[in-house]
């Protein structure tokens, strides 16, 4: 894959010394409001959510190659990140309108790639809800949207990270066994749909092709044998000529690490992670007690989560630059 020199230089700021993206994700907005509000409704406001993100950024970016933040709650966190940590910024409105079956993406008001670059952004991330089996008309709208973002990033020399979250409009619970059965098709077909260079995508942020909670030996209910799961991981890797990284998807830190090892064994040539809740989720409850409790948790359990993940990445992930040419 060929990209501009400026994009390559920005990607280098986001990756570690091995060319692996070992990034921390804390761009959550709606889900963050729910998490914090569950422990203390009084903390569910811009000032306090911003303060929690700043604590995570200040304490943990010393150990991350980069951090993903949002311009709603993340402005202060941008300022206090470690000087060696690169910065990705989210550009999309969080979530989707439940009354809109198309789940069409929207951009944050008052933002542009230029403005996010002026905030210090070295890459742009867009989350897209995508069902390959939805109507051609709906998916064409989404593809046109991604084309526009791709060319906006291209003009300003910022790497474009596309995060694909799959769904089935007929299955309400994406964590169910019913959805687990169709997930490999949904994920891998979505990856295939966005390989064309017309989208100017530089890195795909992907869900694993299987829900590991339904893999033989990993969960109580079995939807896939280990052999079947391995096949889907290898298929995903073979489809993508674009560098790709995994998102944690809210699973536990331990299961996420085991997932990366499983992917490696299956022959997946992934290029890192953008790991969110698996790293810092436990700090939310401590933050509801006090800032000091949150800092203590981040510097103990949070630190262990990120360092042990980095160790697994060293053993499993490939350099993002293996697939890139200037």
N, C-alpha and C positions, 0 to 999 in steps of 0.2 A: 504494500500500500504506500502510495507516494503522498507526502504532505509538505507544506511549506517549512522553510528553515525556522521561521518565527514560531510556528506551532511546535516544532521539535524542541526548541529552546524552552518553551513553556511547559511541555510535557516533562522535560528533565527536572523542572522545579517541583513536579508533583510526585515523582518516583524516587525510590531510595537508591543507594549506591549500586544495587544489582539491576536497576531498571524496572523494579517491581513497584506497582502502586500499592502501598501499604497505608491506605487513607482512612481517616476517621470521619464518619458521617453524622452530623447533628443538624441537618436542615429540616427536621420534622417541625411541623407547625400544629396542624389539627390533632395529630396523635400526641404531641407533646403537651398540648393543652389538657387532653384527657388524662394523661399520665400524672401530671402535676396536680390537676384538680381532684384526682382520686384520693390524694393524700392530704391536700389542704386547698380548698376552693379559693381561699384568699390569695394564694400564690399564682392563680391563673390570670395573669395580666402581663402586659408587655415588659414592664420593668423587671419583674421577678423571673420570668422565663428567660429574658435576656441575661440576667445575672447567672442563672444556672448554666446556660450555654457558655458564658465567659469563664466560669470555673472549669468546665470540661476542657475548653480550649487552652486555657493557661496551664492546667496541670498535665494534660495528656498529649499535646502536640509536640512535646519534647521527644516523644517516642513514635511519632507518625511521620510518614513522608509528606502528608498533606491533610487538609481538613475541608470538608464540604459544609458550607453554611448558607443561610438564607438572608435576604436583605430586610426581613420583617423583624425577627428576633435576634439576628446574628451580628449586627453592626459592631457592638462592643466586643464580641468574641473575635471578630476579625482583627481588631486592634491589639489584642493581648496574646495572639497565637505566637508560638515560638518562631524566631526569625528564620529558621531553616525549614519551616513547614510551608509547603505550597498551599494555594487557596483556590478551591472550586466554589462557584456560587450558583445556587438554584435560581432559575428564571421563571418557573411555572407557578401558577396558583396551586396551592395544595389541595389534594382531594378531588372530588368530582361531584356534580349535581346529581343527587339520587333520582331526581325527576327527569333526568336526561339519559335515556338508554344508550346513547351514543358515547357517553363519557368523553366529550370533546375537550381537548386541552385549552387552557387560557394562560396568558402571560400576566405577571404581576404589574398592576397599574404603576405608571411612573418609572418603569424600568426599561432599559435597552441593553444590548450587549456592550455598547460604548460606556454607558453609565456604570455597569457592573465591572468593566475593566478599570474604570476610574476609581472604583472602590478597592482596587488591588487584585481583582479576579484574574487568575491565570488559566482558567478554564470555565466553561459554562455547562451546567447540567440541566437537562430537561427530562421530566418524568412523563411517560406516555402510557396510558391504559390502552391495551390493544388486544382485540380478539380477532384472530386471523379468519374466523368463520363468520364474522359479522358481514354486513352488506358491503359490496364493492364501493358503493357511494360513500358510506361512512368512513371506510378505511382510506379512500382517496382523499378525503378532507384531512385526515390525520397525516397522511404522507405529504400533502402539500404544505401543511403547517411545519413539518420537520424540514422540508426543503428550504423554507424561508429562514428558519433558525440556522440551518447549516451554512447558508450563504452569508448571513449576518456575522457568524463567527469567523468564517473564512476571510471576510473583508478586514477583520480586526486582528487576525493572527492568533485567535484563541482556540485551543482544542475544544471540540464539541463532544460531550459525553451524553449519550442517550440511554436513559434508564427505561427498560421495558417491563411493565407489570401486566401480566396476562390475566384474562378473566373469560368467563362464559356467561353471556347474558341470561342463560336459562338455569344456571346454578348459582344460588345465592351465597353459599358458604364456600369460599375459596380454600378453606382449611379442611374440608371434608374429604372422606374417602371417594365420594362421587367425583369431586373435582380432581383429586389426585390421579384418577384414571385417565383423564384427558389432558392433564398438565404437560406431559412430555411433548405431545403434539402441539399444544398451544405455544409453549416456550420455543421449541426448535423451529417451528414454522415462522414465528415472529422474527427470530434471528435471521432466517433466510430472507424474509421480506425486506430487511433493511441493510442488505449487503451492497446495494448499488451505490456507486460513488457519487451519484446525483445528490445524495443526502448530506455529503461532506461530514459524515460521522467519523470521529477519530478513535473513540473508545465506547464500547457497549457496556453498560452496567446491567447485569443479567441476574435473574432468578436461576437457581439450580433447576435443571429440567425435571427433577422429581422432588416430591415432598419427602425428606428423609425420615419423617415420622412414620411413613408407611413402607419403608424398605425393610426387607427381611433382616432381622438381627438388630434393628435400630428402633422399632416401634412395636406396640402391642398388636396392631392390626396390619396385616401384610397386603399391599396392593401390588408391589413389585418384588421379584426375587432380586438378589444382589447382582446376578448376571444381567437381568433386564435393566436395572438401574445403571450399571456400568455402560451398557450399550447406549443409553440415552445421553450420558455425559460425553461419551466419545463422539456421538453423532453431533451434539451441540458444538463441540470443539472443531470438528471437521467442516461444519457448515460455515463457521465464521472466519473470514479472511481478515476481518477487522479485529484489533486487540480487544479482549473482553475481560472484565473483572466481575466478581460475584458480590452481590449484596447479601447481608445476613438474614434479612426477612423476618427479624424479630425472634429468631430461635436463640437458644441459650449459647453462651460462649463455648461450652464444651462440645455441643452438637455441631456448631459451626466449624470448629477445628477438625472434628472427625469427618465432616462433609468435605473439607478441602483435601484431606488425606485420601478419602474415597475417590474424589475426582481425579487426583493425581494417579492413583492406581488404575483408574479406568482409561487413562491416556489423555485426559483433558489438558490442553496447553493454555490454561488461563493465565492472566497477567497481573493478578493481585485482587484486592478487595476494596470496597468502600463499606466499612463495617460500622454500623450504628449501635442499635440497642444492645447487641451482644456484648458490647464493650462497656457502656456507661449506664444502662438501664437501672441497675441496682442503686446508683447514686441519687436517683430521683427521690426515693423514700427518705434517704439521709438528708437531702436538701430540705425536705419538709420539716425536719427537726431544726437544722441550723446550717449556715454556711460552713462552719467548722466541721460538722459531722460529714457534710458532703465532701469537703477537701480531704478529710481523713480517709473516706471510702475510696475516693479517686486515686489517692496516693498509695493505697494498699490493694484492694480487690480490682479496682479499675486498672491500675498499673500492671498487675499480674495478668489480667485479661489481654491487655494490648501486647505485653512482652511475649506471652506464650503464643499469641496469634502470629506475631512477627517471626517467631522461631519456626512455626509451621509453614509460613509463607516462604521462608528461606529454603525449606526442604521441598516445596511443592510448586511454587509459581515460576513462570518464565518471564523474561524481560519483555516489556511492552515494545521495545525497539527491535525485537526479532522480526516483527511484521511491518516495520516502517522504513521507508526510504525518504530521503530529502529530495 
